[in-house]
Amino acid sequence: MPILRADQDTIRTNAPNLHMCHEGLGMSEVTAMEPSAAAYAAEIDRKGYTVIEHYISPEQLERGRAFINQQAATHGHEYFAIHGIEALGGSLIAGLALSQPFKETLTELYRLQTGREPAVTEQIFPVIRCLQGRSGLKQSHFYHFDATAVTALLPLYIPTEGEHCGDLIIFPSVRRIRFNALRNVIEKAVLHNTASQKLVAFAVRRGWLKPIRLKLEPGNLYLFSGYRSLHANDECDPATLRATALFHFGNPHHESLVARHLLGTNKRKAKLDHNGLKPVN
Ligand SMILES: O=C(O)CCC(=O)C(=O)O
């Protein structure tokens, strides 16, 4: 079972069949490590999330941050997000999204969570989110379910000062994985509309609801089921920068035309096809 840690020159994995280079990251060596994907999946089931500490090396974190700094400078200190491998081309994040061992890890988690194989054409869909400025506040407490069963979150910059530091907020296992696309659409319309999002945000801010709050550490990898859990990030001071990379994998409705037409707003906005790639025309 392919759990790996991505050091600059080393990948450690407990998968004997994954002794290979980490594509796009220039990695050369693989050694054994624990625990297994099954242990991580069990922890996600039990606690709602799991963490792989120091998933990337300090040098890789610096590379990831250099990319963020470059992008942040062109966005006038306001919120931005970058969707898809092509838009992230050449960056550490695109390299991870293209990494075969990383995909194997997420595939194994998908299998364990759903009992099924992911669609053969499925790719990891990477997203970078950068909260800064007043517009960053509007993107906080935006409670939602992801389209994919497995979500991996890699924090790059997390504020450390002030009352609110952009914690990851999770209500785990709010719903089950559905393979019926129409049922998924209806469930999302009920649980995940503007009114319910505002209500949840209000109740969390007031302390009436008590979700899991994770203080994120840059360089760690946080794994959870984005499909099953209602989640969002807490706000942070608009003068600070909060940058996270998200890796979405395993859409249970990958082949469904209903889901493709009624959901997938982010990909549509970014003008990407349902595999997260620029359509060829
Ligand atoms: O950036 C974060 O911490 C959360 C982002 C998120 O929930 C998502 O895009 O699915």
The ligand as an SDF file (V2000), in Angstrom:
LIG
                    3D

 10  9  0  0  0  0  0  0  0  0999 V2000
   -7.7730   25.6900    1.8710 O   0  0  0  0  0  0  0  0  0  0  0  0
   -8.3340   25.0090    2.7250 C   0  0  0  0  0  0  0  0  0  0  0  0
   -7.8910   24.8830    3.8520 O   0  0  0  0  0  0  0  0  0  0  0  0
   -9.6250   24.3030    2.4660 C   0  0  0  0  0  0  0  0  0  0  0  0
   -9.9630   24.2460    1.0220 C   0  0  0  0  0  0  0  0  0  0  0  0
  -11.0680   23.3220    0.7140 C   0  0  0  0  0  0  0  0  0  0  0  0
  -11.7750   22.9770    1.5450 O   0  0  0  0  0  0  0  0  0  0  0  0
  -11.3270   22.8390   -0.6160 C   0  0  0  0  0  0  0  0  0  0  0  0
  -11.0160   23.5460   -1.5640 O   0  0  0  0  0  0  0  0  0  0  0  0
  -11.8860   21.7370   -0.7540 O   0  0  0  0  0  0  0  0  0  0  0  0
  1  2  2  0
  2  3  1  0
  2  4  1  0
  4  5  1  0
  5  6  1  0
  6  7  2  0
  6  8  1  0
  8  9  2  0
  8 10  1  0
M  END
$$$$
